[in-house]
């Protein structure tokens, strides 16, 4: 009935897998839990491989790094059951009926997103504040709000899908590195007139990263917007699905994108200092993203493809 698929990279997924295994056993359903390690360090391989001793838990090991898209597609190819539940490895189940609440949506043609949460307690170490603050304010969104733009609000960290639908879309493996495979997935579903359902069945996000590492990933994701533009020939559906791209498009229309870029260059260090500091400002975070996007627009993105 249900294949629970968890891509793993340099993370110990033991707590998550054991909690899922306990619930699935009690539900008395046909299920499997697939863990696919994407060429992690040896200590993580060792811990995660031990999970295969649990009933219906299977461990896959890749010797080469497939990336976020390739690893998820591999899990799909390996999964046996008609409904697939994807989740990130650095998460924690938020309630005891997590799997049970998804079973209602195990129907032909379904795709359902449960959302995710960040813990309300502020991290004591300031180096994690930016990631926590952005996640808490911009990513922890209730289903009622996500449902207003259902395909634009899609995130890969926690969703259920009919395997027949996934087989027609899949993740685009031309995208390497961090960011935006979920955006493209939502867009491709929209083009096929498939609407994503949203429910409040969240996972807690555990893997906070340092502000420096988090900003580096944000920059990588912004560069990937330009890569996608090149791959998809400036597809208007893609641009209109991303708020920051819509803003950048308006700036170009009004010939203000160069001004934004030239503001960003001298102020980048000052904004960066705030974002990695003790009180990161989310308005400055948004300005930083927009400035960096305009800054990258002049580069030849084909070399990143």
HELIX and SHEET records of a PDB file:
HELIX    1   1 UNK A   14  UNK A   27  1                                  14    
HELIX    2   2 UNK A   42  UNK A   49  1                                   8    
HELIX    3   3 UNK A   50  UNK A   53  5                                   4    
HELIX    4   4 UNK A   67  UNK A   78  1                                  12    
HELIX    5   5 UNK A   98  UNK A  103  1                                   6    
HELIX    6   6 UNK A  126  UNK A  128  5                                   3    
HELIX    7   7 UNK A  129  UNK A  134  1                                   6    
HELIX    8   8 UNK A  135  UNK A  139  3                                   5    
HELIX    9   9 UNK A  143  UNK A  146  1                                   4    
HELIX   10  10 UNK A  147  UNK A  149  5                                   3    
HELIX   11  11 UNK A  163  UNK A  169  1                                   7    
HELIX   12  12 UNK A  181  UNK A  191  1                                  11    
HELIX   13  13 UNK A  211  UNK A  231  1                                  21    
HELIX   14  14 UNK A  236  UNK A  241  1                                   6    
HELIX   15  15 UNK A  243  UNK A  253  1                                  11    
HELIX   16  16 UNK A  257  UNK A  275  1                                  19    
HELIX   17  17 UNK A  282  UNK A  296  1                                  15    
HELIX   18  18 UNK A  301  UNK A  304  5                                   4    
SHEET    1   A 7 UNK A  57  UNK A  62  0                                        
SHEET    2   A 7 UNK A  31  UNK A  38  1                                        
SHEET    3   A 7 UNK A   2  UNK A   8  1                                        
SHEET    4   A 7 UNK A  83  UNK A  88  1                                        
SHEET    5   A 7 UNK A 158  UNK A 162 -1                                        
SHEET    6   A 7 UNK A 111  UNK A 113 -1                                        
SHEET    7   A 7 UNK A 197  UNK A 198  1                                        
SHEET    1   B 3 UNK A  91  UNK A  93  0                                        
SHEET    2   B 3 UNK A 203  UNK A 205 -1                                        
SHEET    3   B 3 UNK A 116  UNK A 117  1                                        
END                                                                             
